[in-house]
């Protein structure tokens, strides 16, 4: 057995220390427009050295006034330590999961407690801030207005309402509800039936079939062909097997189609009417416009506060004799933080511009023509072009959008794999666009199979296997041929 001993060893190792300032620079690079606006607004509030106003127009300091200590920038300057070099030293794992951190992306909430508001104005403002009524509130309101409901049934009904999912379905059995409410199952069934009688019709159902049946019963179509089809033949409806359905119930195909028209008018997810969030419009980070034979690149700075160093606090810091040690250290730290933020923001803008410039260079035919001209492109192609690390390109294009003459596109849209064609490699996005166009132009009575679509694309000079067509079709949310087929 070896004896334990104490030893002194000297080791040399290379290690990158990621300072908070460098972490901030990397985080700013991958922030989308809305998050960047929120971050800059927060910095304006927290750092007294920052103010709105664009370029620093502060008056020069008096020559007799001693310069503040922070005028000499720290040794780890961004210019001396390029961001793409730092990212390449193994910090990817630290930031790979940070593309979205769940923060609130909305604007600042107006003050609803402002004075001089009438009760009506206050109520209107509150409604506009809180948004539409929720499903829970809508059903609870109906329960409160319902006459003749016993306290025990009402208590269980509240439990039912509180356990509905976003579709409006009830994922609990009667036994589970009875155990949770400590009530008899007869009371539970009465409470569930009560909730199912509320608006929107179909709410409180256990599954799709019960949801549709509740709506048909409310339309006085209980026992009709439509209800029979819902209860017994939904899989055949999905596969458009109308003759089989007609034979099963002893009716004509026309009768089946009339019943299906009624079924198509039902809502399979009644709760969604109350759970739809407000539309969030995407703000492009970059605009690409054509100017003659060239393309202009303009960074979108709308909503971003123009920042500069506050000259008042710089003059205070320069007068070091009037400050005690803690005040001087605090102001020095805040000034350094403000300078780092401005440099990081400038680095972000320059990186985003250069990456966009490279994409336009590689995908020029796309910007000149349309999606069919899109070429295969990967991160390394752009990284080599702008002489940066691939991870920097990845962060610069994460959650960002580009606006051009063809529409609004995610930066990631321009990076795609390729398929071999007669005239060279073709982008997978271009092939998807071709599949979408072929399906939109097909005869609905005789839709094209994946193999036929593959043959059509291959005749145009691009070899695409049937399995690849099926994969791309699913990514485009295009149903298979059996579900696209229509009958006379």
C-alpha positions in Angstrom: 0.0 0.0 0.0 1.5 3.3 -1.1 2.1 5.8 1.7 0.4 9.2 1.7 2.6 12.2 1.3 2.4 15.9 0.7 4.1 17.4 -2.3 4.4 20.7 -4.0 3.9 20.8 -7.8 4.1 23.5 -10.3 1.9 23.2 -13.4 1.5 25.4 -16.5 -1.9 25.6 -18.1 -3.7 27.8 -20.5 -7.1 29.0 -19.3 -9.5 31.6 -20.5 -11.1 33.7 -17.7 -14.5 35.0 -19.0 -15.0 38.3 -17.2 -18.5 39.7 -16.6 -17.8 42.3 -19.3 -17.0 39.7 -21.9 -20.1 37.7 -20.9 -22.1 40.9 -21.5 -20.5 41.3 -24.9 -21.4 37.8 -25.9 -24.9 38.1 -24.5 -25.6 41.3 -26.4 -24.4 39.7 -29.6 -27.2 37.1 -29.6 -30.0 39.2 -28.2 -32.9 39.8 -30.7 -34.3 43.3 -31.2 -36.9 43.3 -28.5 -34.7 41.9 -25.8 -31.9 44.3 -26.8 -34.2 47.2 -26.4 -35.3 46.0 -22.9 -31.6 45.4 -21.9 -30.5 48.9 -23.0 -33.5 50.5 -21.2 -32.6 48.7 -18.0 -29.0 49.9 -18.3 -30.2 53.4 -18.7 -32.1 53.2 -15.5 -29.3 51.5 -13.5 -26.1 53.3 -14.8 -25.9 57.0 -14.1 -23.1 57.4 -16.7 -25.5 56.4 -19.5 -28.0 58.8 -21.1 -29.9 59.1 -24.3 -28.7 61.3 -27.0 -26.5 59.5 -29.5 -22.9 60.7 -29.9 -21.3 62.1 -26.9 -21.6 65.9 -27.3 -20.2 66.7 -23.9 -17.9 69.7 -23.5 -14.2 68.9 -23.2 -12.9 68.7 -19.7 -10.8 71.6 -18.4 -7.1 71.0 -19.0 -6.4 71.9 -15.4 -8.9 69.3 -14.2 -7.4 65.9 -13.4 -8.6 63.1 -15.7 -10.7 60.3 -14.1 -8.9 57.0 -13.5 -11.3 55.1 -15.8 -10.3 57.1 -18.9 -7.6 54.5 -19.4 -9.6 51.4 -20.6 -8.9 48.0 -19.1 -6.3 45.8 -20.7 -8.9 43.2 -21.8 -10.2 45.6 -24.5 -12.5 44.2 -27.1 -10.2 45.5 -29.8 -7.3 43.5 -28.3 -9.3 40.4 -27.6 -11.7 39.7 -30.5 -15.0 38.2 -29.4 -14.9 35.4 -32.0 -11.5 34.3 -30.6 -12.8 34.2 -27.1 -15.8 32.1 -28.0 -13.6 29.6 -29.8 -11.8 28.8 -26.5 -14.5 26.5 -25.2 -17.2 28.8 -23.7 -19.9 27.5 -26.1 -21.3 25.1 -23.5 -21.8 28.1 -21.2 -24.0 30.0 -23.6 -25.6 27.2 -25.8 -28.6 27.1 -23.6 -29.0 30.8 -23.4 -30.7 31.6 -26.7 -33.9 32.2 -24.8 -34.1 32.7 -21.0 -37.8 33.2 -20.6 -37.7 36.9 -19.8 -40.7 39.2 -20.5 -40.4 40.6 -24.0 -43.2 43.1 -23.7 -43.0 46.8 -23.4 -43.1 48.7 -20.1 -46.6 48.5 -18.6 -48.3 51.9 -18.3 -49.2 53.1 -14.8 -52.8 52.1 -14.3 -52.8 53.8 -11.0 -52.3 57.3 -12.5 -54.4 60.0 -10.9 -57.3 61.9 -12.4 -58.8 58.7 -13.9 -62.6 58.2 -13.8 -63.8 54.7 -12.8 -64.8 54.0 -16.4 -61.4 55.0 -17.7 -59.6 52.9 -15.1 -61.8 49.9 -16.0 -61.1 50.3 -19.7 -57.4 50.7 -19.1 -57.3 47.6 -16.9 -59.0 45.5 -19.6 -56.6 46.7 -22.2 -53.7 45.7 -20.0 -54.9 42.4 -18.8 -56.0 41.2 -22.2 -59.0 39.0 -23.1 -61.1 37.1 -20.6 -59.7 33.6 -19.8 -61.7 30.4 -20.1 -61.6 29.9 -16.3 -63.1 33.4 -15.7 -65.7 32.9 -18.4 -66.9 29.6 -17.0 -66.8 30.7 -13.3 -68.9 33.7 -14.3 -71.5 31.4 -15.8 -71.4 29.2 -12.7 -72.1 32.2 -10.4 -75.1 33.1 -12.5 -76.5 29.6 -12.5 -79.6 29.3 -10.2 -80.4 26.2 -8.2 -76.9 24.8 -7.9 -76.2 23.2 -4.6 -73.1 24.1 -2.6 -71.6 20.6 -3.0 -72.2 20.5 -6.8 -70.9 24.1 -7.1 -67.7 23.2 -5.3 -67.0 20.3 -7.6 -67.9 22.4 -10.6 -65.2 24.9 -9.6 -62.7 22.0 -9.3 -63.7 20.8 -12.8 -63.3 24.3 -14.3 -59.9 24.7 -12.6 -58.6 21.4 -14.1 -59.6 22.1 -17.8 -56.6 22.2 -20.1 -56.0 24.8 -22.8 -58.2 23.0 -25.3 -61.1 23.0 -22.8 -60.9 19.3 -22.2 -61.2 17.6 -18.8 -58.2 15.2 -18.3 -59.6 13.7 -15.0 -61.9 10.8 -14.6 -65.0 10.9 -12.3 -63.2 8.7 -9.8 -60.2 11.1 -9.7 -62.5 14.1 -9.3 -64.4 12.4 -6.5 -61.2 11.6 -4.6 -59.9 15.1 -5.0 -63.2 16.8 -4.0 -64.1 14.1 -1.4 -67.5 13.8 -3.0 -69.7 11.1 -4.3 -69.4 10.2 -8.0 -73.0 11.0 -8.6 -72.3 14.6 -7.5 -69.2 14.7 -9.7 -71.2 13.5 -12.7 -73.8 16.3 -12.1 -71.0 18.9 -11.8 -69.3 17.7 -15.0 -72.7 17.8 -16.8 -73.3 21.3 -15.5 -69.9 22.6 -16.8 -70.5 20.8 -20.2 -73.7 22.8 -20.5 -71.8 26.1 -20.4 -70.5 28.2 -23.3 -68.4 27.5 -25.3 -70.2 24.3 -26.3 -68.1 21.2 -26.0 -66.1 22.4 -23.0 -65.5 19.8 -20.3 -65.3 16.9 -22.7 -62.9 14.1 -22.0 -61.8 13.6 -25.6 -62.5 14.7 -29.2 -65.4 12.4 -29.8 -67.3 13.6 -26.7 -66.5 17.2 -27.5 -68.0 16.9 -31.0 -71.0 15.0 -29.7 -71.8 17.7 -27.1 -71.8 20.3 -29.9 -74.1 18.1 -32.1 -76.5 17.5 -29.3 -76.6 21.3 -28.7 -77.6 21.6 -32.4 -80.4 19.1 -31.9 -78.5 16.6 -34.0 -78.3 13.9 -31.4 -78.7 10.5 -33.1 -78.1 11.9 -36.5 -75.8 10.5 -39.2 -73.3 13.1 -38.2 -73.2 11.9 -34.6 -72.9 8.2 -35.7 -70.0 9.1 -37.9 -68.3 11.0 -35.0 -68.8 8.1 -32.6 -67.8 5.2 -35.0 -65.9 6.4 -38.1 -63.6 9.3 -37.4 -60.5 7.3 -38.6 -62.3 6.7 -41.9 -63.1 10.4 -42.2 -59.5 11.2 -41.7 -58.6 8.9 -44.6 -61.5 10.2 -46.7 -63.0 6.7 -47.1 -66.4 8.0 -47.9 -67.7 5.0 -49.8 -66.9 2.7 -46.8 -68.7 5.1 -44.4 -71.7 5.2 -46.7 -71.8 1.4 -46.8 -71.4 1.1 -43.1 -74.5 3.2 -42.3 -76.5 2.3 -45.4 -76.6 5.8 -46.9 -75.3 7.4 -50.0 -71.9 9.1 -50.4 -73.8 12.5 -50.8 -75.5 11.9 -47.4 -72.0 11.3 -45.9 -70.7 14.6 -47.4 -73.6 16.6 -46.0 -73.0 15.1 -42.5 -69.3 15.9 -42.9 -70.1 19.5 -43.7 -71.8 19.8 -40.3 -68.9 18.1 -38.6 -66.4 20.4 -40.2 -68.2 23.4 -38.7 -67.7 22.1 -35.1 -64.8 23.3 -32.9 -62.5 20.5 -31.8 -60.8 22.8 -29.3 -63.4 25.1 -27.7 -61.0 26.4 -25.0 -58.6 27.9 -27.6 -61.1 30.7 -28.2 -60.1 32.1 -24.7 -56.5 31.1 -24.7 -55.3 32.9 -27.8 -52.5 35.4 -26.9 -52.1 38.7 -28.5 -50.3 38.7 -31.8 -46.6 39.4 -31.4 -45.2 41.0 -34.6 -41.6 40.2 -35.4 -39.4 43.2 -35.8 -36.6 42.7 -38.4 -33.0 43.3 -37.1 -31.8 44.1 -40.6 -33.2 45.6 -43.8 -31.8 44.6 -47.2 -32.9 46.8 -50.1 -31.8 47.0 -53.7 -30.2 50.1 -55.0 -29.5 49.6 -58.7 -27.1 46.7 -59.0 -26.1 46.8 -55.4 -27.8 45.9 -52.1 -28.0 48.2 -49.2 -27.8 46.9 -45.6 -29.5 48.9 -42.9 -29.6 47.8 -39.2 -32.9 48.4 -37.6 -32.4 50.8 -34.6 -36.1 51.5 -34.1 -36.9 51.3 -30.4 -33.3 51.2 -29.4 -32.3 54.2 -27.2 -29.2 56.0 -28.5 -26.7 56.0 -25.7 -23.8 58.2 -24.8 -21.6 58.9 -21.7 -23.1 61.5 -19.4 -20.8 64.5 -19.3 -22.1 65.7 -15.9 -21.0 62.5 -14.0 -17.7 62.6 -15.9 -16.9 66.0 -14.6 -17.8 64.9 -11.1 -15.5 61.9 -11.4 -12.7 64.1 -12.7 -12.9 66.2 -9.5 -11.4 63.4 -7.4 -10.6 65.5 -4.4 -14.3 66.1 -3.7 -15.1 62.4 -3.6 -14.4 59.9 -0.9 -12.9 56.5 -1.7 -16.2 54.6 -1.9 -17.8 57.2 -4.2 -14.8 57.3 -6.5 -14.7 53.5 -6.7 -18.4 53.3 -7.5 -18.3 56.0 -10.2 -15.2 54.4 -11.7 -16.9 51.0 -11.9 -20.0 52.6 -13.4 -18.0 54.4 -16.0 -16.1 51.3 -17.0 -19.4 49.4 -17.3 -20.9 52.1 -19.5 -17.8 52.1 -21.8 -17.9 48.3 -22.0 -21.6 48.4 -22.9 -21.1 51.0 -25.7 -18.1 49.0 -27.1 -20.0 45.7 -26.9 -23.0 47.3 -28.6 -20.8 48.6 -31.4 -19.2 45.2 -31.8 -22.6 43.6 -32.0 -23.7 46.0 -34.8 -20.5 45.6 -36.8 -20.7 41.8 -36.5 -24.3 41.7 -37.5 -23.6 44.0 -40.5 -20.6 41.9 -41.7 -22.6 38.6 -41.3 -25.5 40.1 -43.3 -23.1 41.3 -46.0 -21.7 37.8 -46.3 -25.1 36.3 -46.6 -26.1 38.7 -49.3 -22.8 37.9 -51.1 -23.5 34.1 -50.9 -27.2 34.3 -51.7 -27.2 37.1 -54.2 -29.4 35.2 -56.6 -32.0 34.7 -53.9 -32.3 38.5 -53.4 -32.3 39.1 -57.1 -34.8 36.4 -58.0 -36.8 34.3 -55.5 -36.6 31.3 -53.2 -35.9 28.9 -56.0 -32.5 30.5 -56.4 -31.5 29.8 -52.7 -28.1 28.0 -52.5 -26.8 25.6 -49.8 -24.9 27.5 -47.1 -23.4 26.6 -43.7 -21.9 28.5 -40.8 -18.3 27.7 -41.8 -18.8 29.4 -45.2 -19.8 32.7 -43.6 -17.2 32.3 -40.7 -14.4 31.9 -43.3 -15.7 34.8 -45.3 -15.8 37.3 -42.4 -12.8 35.7 -40.5 -14.7 34.9 -37.3 -15.5 31.8 -35.3 -18.5 29.6 -36.3 -20.0 30.0 -32.8 -19.9 33.8 -33.2 -21.8 33.5 -36.5 -24.3 31.2 -34.8 -24.9 33.7 -32.0 -25.1 36.6 -34.4 -27.9 34.9 -36.4 -29.8 33.4 -33.4 -33.4 34.7 -33.1 -32.8 37.4 -35.6 -34.7 38.3 -38.8 -34.0 39.9 -42.1 -36.4 41.9 -44.2 -36.0 42.1 -48.0 -38.2 42.4 -51.1 -39.3 38.8 -50.8 -40.5 39.1 -47.2 -39.4 38.6 -43.7 -37.0 35.7 -43.1 -35.1 34.2 -40.1 -31.3 34.4 -40.6 -31.3 30.7 -40.1 -33.4 30.3 -43.2 -30.4 31.2 -45.4 -28.4 28.3 -43.9 -29.5 25.0 -45.3 -28.2 21.7 -46.6 -27.9 20.9 -50.3 -29.0 18.3 -52.8 -27.1 17.5 -55.9 -28.5 18.9 -59.2 -27.4 19.0 -62.8 -26.1 22.6 -62.4 -24.6 22.1 -59.0 -25.9 21.8 -55.4 -29.5 23.0 -54.7 -30.7 24.3 -51.3 -33.1 22.1 -49.4 -35.3 25.1 -48.9 -35.6 25.5 -52.6 -36.7 21.9 -52.9 -39.3 22.4 -50.2 -40.6 25.4 -52.1 -40.9 23.3 -55.2 -42.8 20.6 -53.3 -45.2 23.2 -51.9 -45.8 24.6 -55.4 -46.4 21.2 -56.9 -48.9 20.2 -54.2 -50.8 23.5 -54.5 -51.2 23.0 -58.3 -52.2 19.3 -58.2 -55.6 17.9 -59.1 -57.5 17.5 -55.8 -59.3 14.5 -57.2 -56.0 12.8 -58.1 -53.3 14.1 -55.8 -49.7 13.2 -56.4 -47.9 10.5 -54.4 -44.5 11.2 -52.9 -42.9 9.0 -55.6 -44.6 11.0 -58.4 -43.4 14.3 -56.8 -39.9 12.8 -56.6 -40.0 11.9 -60.3 -41.2 15.4 -61.2 -38.4 17.1 -59.3 -35.8 14.7 -60.7 -36.9 15.5 -64.2 -36.0 19.2 -63.5 -32.4 18.1 -62.8 -32.4 17.6 -59.0 -32.2 14.0 -57.6 -34.6 13.7 -54.7 -35.5 10.3 -53.2 -39.1 9.5 -52.2 -38.1 9.3 -48.5 -36.7 12.9 -48.8 -39.9 14.1 -50.4 -41.9 12.6 -47.6 -39.6 14.2 -45.0 -39.9 17.6 -46.5 -43.6 17.2 -47.0 -44.1 16.5 -43.3 -41.9 19.5 -42.4 -44.2 21.7 -44.5 -47.3 20.2 -42.7 -48.6 18.8 -46.0 -50.8 15.7 -45.4 -50.2 12.5 -47.2 -51.9 11.7 -50.5 -54.7 9.7 -48.9 -55.7 12.8 -46.8 -55.5 15.2 -49.7 -57.7 13.2 -52.0 -61.2 14.6 -52.6 -64.2 13.0 -54.2 -66.7 14.3 -56.6 
